Amino acid sequence: MVDSRFSLRSGFRFGAGLSLLALLAACSDPLDLDMRGLMNGGFNTADAARATAAPRPQPDSRGVISYPNYQVAVAQRGDTLAALAARVGLPADELARYNGVQTGDPLRAGEIIALPRRVAEPSPATGAPTTGPIRPTSEIDITTLASDAIDRSPATPAAQRPAPQTGTEPIRHQVKRGETAFTIARLYNVSVRSLAEWNSLDSNFTLREGQFLLIPVVTQAPPERQQATPPPPGTGSPTPEPPSASLPLPEETPAPAAAATAAPAANAEPVANVGAQTAASASDAVMSFPVQGSIIREYAKGRNDGIDIGAPVGTSVKAAASGQVAAITRNTDGINILVVRHPDNLLSVYTHVDGISVEKGDAVSRGQSIAKVADFDPARVHFEVRNGFDSVDPMDYLR
């Protein structure tokens, strides 16, 4: 005879298991992998999983990633600690002691090894875009900004040079006894997946005591992933308000489709008319053209961060708006760069000029002559407008 209590309990367990699986399958939120957040009202990793982590910066050819306060090295496929030490120029035993490993231990491709002291900074000679540590965008000086901008201009014969890496310095965490990838992820409110990706952890998220980890830099979650809090159970869904409740109906009959398509767009974005002659800017325009001439290259963000205006050699180049001279420098090809700072965080950049008649720190007025068109083929002025450190279309300010 079958024990009815056993059958009842078995059925209950089986039904409860199915209910739990159904609940997990229906849940659209990220799953708290170690389930600790479901007990005693504790933390869970769901919020961290919704956050977006920035990608880890690219190392130079030695594997070095340099920040102002520390440096790390990224292991390559087939590396031992001794091989990595030789590549970055540090004694293997010193590097091994600092990271809690043996000199002959194999390393995973992408594994992070902390450097006990600084080595030579990444530079173009080691495969890095620029020389020095990675810094926040706000710390890049105007001279560097202008030099990189002119080197990215396709109208310049200079060799193309990538922009420097910028970013926030991540926290460097040393693993203590008893810590796991899950506890560390909860400690810093990041997802376990991003922690594993930044540090090339294995599929079991294995850590060792004394290991250094880079904590991923979290960026704002994109709007499409930000979900509104659902209403409490039993309250129902709110009825959406119809448009007519807040907006009046149109008073006029809309124009026929054919007529609407024939009319030009009133708010079309201004673009440079390549080949056309520049005209005097409107009196209410934020800026005026630095020279009058033919626009020979239009703005294309990331490819040409300004416009190029052709003008005869020796033509007077004028300040596009009132401001203060922020920088006067030249790039490695000897091309002069002049930067003027304006109110509202705006910068104007002028290159392919010579005969500069102002000095750094001088106040300049709109329309004041500040330089001459230099002797280049073709003779032109490369003109940029920047909002902070971001390039913007100059035509938005010239009309």
C-alpha angles and dihedrals in degrees: 000000000000117000104246091205090057092050093048094049093045091052090048092052092047092048092047090051091053091048091052092049091049090050093051092046092051094047113102096187121095111274120248094234099204092040092222091124090067093063127081093345090289130156122292133192098234095100091047091051090056092055119092117232121209116238117265112261118258116256125224123254091281090053094250122148110188128201128174093258104033146359132224134189126223115220120234127219110288095014124149119196089254092054092049091047091053091050095052094039102246130124109266095224092052092050091046094052092048092054100036097244139109123259093242096047114123116237130215117245106265095018114150118238117186117225114227092211137011122279128194111310119255111264140163086276089063095042098266122132094236139359121271141029127319109268136183115273090246091063096056106109122232093246092059090045093052094045092052091046094055092045090056092052108106089209089067119084090214119118112269113256124190119237116262119263113256131183148120118295106247124224112263109218125194113211115242127203112284096019120128133191088257095053092046092048090052091046091059097029095240129129120264089231094058091045089053093046094050092050101031094237117182124253091272093052089238116189132181129212110265095022116140120228131190110225109224117250106242120218128194113287110251115257093247089061096048107096127194117243108264118239117261116273114277096021095096128219120300115252110245115242112246116240091241090064092065105020125052120235115260113272096210132055109253117249118261115272094248092054092046093054092048094056116087118245109263095209100040112152113254115249132185111265100222111220094018124116117251115248130208109281119247115266091245095049115117092231140014129223111274090221136008112241145095120316104233100174130027131216117277114169112236093011104051111005094193143015128277117222118195115222136154119276110269095027112147114257112211133201109262091215140357116280146105128293104250102178142002114189143127135233127238091276092057096253111150118235123196122187126191122193118217135184120281093041094291126147129190119204126201123189138170089049135125136175089062107192100189134066134221110282095025119135112233132193129222109274094017114140109247104163146345132255107266126228104266132138103272100021108228147131120247106213126189136179119204130192099208101314097331119100116233132187107276090210089070087066101035098060 
